[in-house]
Amino acid sequence: MTAGMKKVVILGATSGIALEVERQLACRGCELLLVARSAQRLAELRSDLMARGAQQVLTCAANLASIQQHASVFEFTCHNFYDFDTVLLAYGSMHEQKDSERSIDVLVEELQINFVSASAILTLFGADLERRRTGCLAAITSVAGDRGRRSNYVYGSAKGALSLFLQGLRSRLHPAGVRVITIKPGPVQTPMTDHLPNAARFADPEQVGRDIVDALERRSPDVLYTPKIWRYVMAAVQQIPETIFKRLSF
Ligand SMILES: NC(=O)c1ccc[n+]([C@@H]2O[C@H](COP(=O)([O-])OP(=O)(O)OC[C@H]3O[C@@H](n4cnc5c(N)ncnc54)[C@H](OP(=O)(O)O)[C@@H]3O)[C@@H](O)[C@H]2O)c1
């Protein structure tokens, strides 16, 4: 087991990327608290992770997109898993961009799930780690948040806002010795993307899970691009002048 990471809270434990992280943490003998919407899927996950070597797996069924439910998730955590040292936020949704253009309700829901509720629950857990002057807070945003594109700027802007939020939170929590990691995956093969063209060419979630576990264990980096090539791809994409970028149809 890793010295600095023993008790890990996963917010959005049923995500395809989170599943890979959980399997690897279970093999390391970590204790896990899993939060997701479906009690049945959580129970199945618990059995699987215990069989893989997790020392303890607690579950808490909640819809994290609803800020009203955050207080009870936090209370459950403080009561049953009070000395957690790591929090990974992994839930999110990616609606069809066209649906967000046609419906303000869909647009607001996309921002609510990916940014508003995420920043709210990170504030709750972050304050606890800050008070205890320990631990690590990590959240999955996306490379889509690095530049607004025609084909997915609503999802991208929510992820971009979350990345900016994490940057500020990192600075706030730094004096307390709390690490904040921004995780920016490129396209990954998960249920979120399996309907997209070329999905078979997307990154293997096992590799992405490994990169995330490595980042949680090590002292660096503050911002993880996974797979690593996306750091260079996005650095190049950010250099394209706006006059050209606005004409690109992707
Ligand atoms: N896959 C990619 O290419 C990719 C790339 C960059 C970033 N990401 C980000 O990585 C994270 C994990 O995504 P994934 O690829 O692992 O996707 P996934 O397998 O589709 O998982 C999505 C997770 O979000 C939860 N969720 C979805 N809609 C929700 C809602 N309305 N309310 C509450 N929870 C909801 C799901 O819970 P249920 O199981 O209850 O549905 C599930 O736990 C997300 O933040 C995603 O934006 C993914």
The ligand as a Gaussian input file, in Angstrom:
#p B3LYP/6-31G(d) Opt

LIG

0 1
 N      -14.376000       9.339000     -21.796000
 C      -13.725000      10.391000     -22.250000
 O      -13.321000      10.457000     -23.439000
 C      -13.414000      11.543000     -21.346000
 C      -12.453000      12.477000     -21.774000
 C      -12.167000      13.563000     -20.947000
 C      -12.807000      13.695000     -19.728000
 N      -13.743000      12.771000     -19.339000
 C      -14.380000      12.972000     -18.047000
 O      -14.042000      11.877000     -17.236000
 C      -15.054000      11.691000     -16.234000
 C      -15.465000      10.236000     -16.242000
 O      -16.099000       9.965000     -17.486000
 P      -16.153000       8.533000     -18.143000
 O      -15.531000       8.646000     -19.463000
 O      -15.631000       7.539000     -17.179000
 O      -17.707000       8.401000     -18.373000
 P      -18.834000       7.369000     -17.917000
 O      -18.302000       6.001000     -17.849000
 O      -19.982000       7.681000     -18.811000
 O      -19.164000       7.839000     -16.426000
 C      -19.880000       8.995000     -16.136000
 C      -20.114000       9.060000     -14.640000
 O      -20.851000      10.251000     -14.330000
 C      -22.083000       9.894000     -13.689000
 N      -23.175000      10.722000     -14.194000
 C      -23.526000      10.922000     -15.476000
 N      -24.595000      11.723000     -15.539000
 C      -24.907000      12.029000     -14.276000
 C      -25.939000      12.829000     -13.679000
 N      -26.847000      13.443000     -14.421000
 N      -25.972000      12.907000     -12.364000
 C      -25.059000      12.279000     -11.584000
 N      -24.065000      11.493000     -12.081000
 C      -24.005000      11.389000     -13.410000
 C      -22.336000       8.433000     -14.088000
 O      -23.133000       7.832000     -13.098000
 P      -24.144000       6.619000     -13.446000
 O      -23.278000       5.389000     -13.476000
 O      -25.088000       6.646000     -12.322000
 O      -24.772000       6.936000     -14.764000
 C      -20.916000       7.890000     -14.097000
 O      -20.446000       7.636000     -12.790000
 C      -16.166000      12.659000     -16.601000
 O      -16.055000      13.827000     -15.835000
 C      -15.891000      12.992000     -18.051000
 O      -16.414000      14.235000     -18.418000
 C      -14.052000      11.691000     -20.122000

